[in-house]
Amino acid sequence: MVEVNSETDFVAKSEPFIAFANNVLEAAISANASTLEELKAATADGKTVEELTTEAGALLGEKVVVRRVARIEGENVAVYLHKTSKDLPAQVGVLLAVTGENTDEVAHDVAVHIAAMSPKYLNSDAIAAEDIEAEKR
């Protein structure tokens, strides 16, 4: 999953921007990119994603930023994309790896809840000690 930002909704819903974002996603998949640096160095159409981003900004007339990349692997991966407006690309995305059979519906429901709650941490090991202490007060 990649996050690509523009400055305005007008550009975000334009066909050239959506095509660019899809191109960035394909480059991320092809390069197995799991960090922003790997993604920016990935190539598509003989150019790096960083070069394509500069070109997209010039073409679209505003700042375009490839902000994040997320990669997850598992037995079954659920994807949930939430749109806040029907004419814009999704603004919130969740990837969730699950194991077992017949997990599609449960995984989707969990992904929806993750999107709604907007958690700050992936697991308890990632929580800073000062945040834990603040919650205990």
Secondary structure, 3 states (H helix, E strand, C coil): CEEEEECCHHHHCCHHHHHHHHHHHHHHHHHCCCCHHHHHHCEECCEEHHHHHHHHHHHHCCCEEEEEECCCCCCEEEEEEECCCCCCCCCEEEEEEECCCCCHHHHHHHHHHHHHHCCCCCCHHHCCHHHHHHHHC
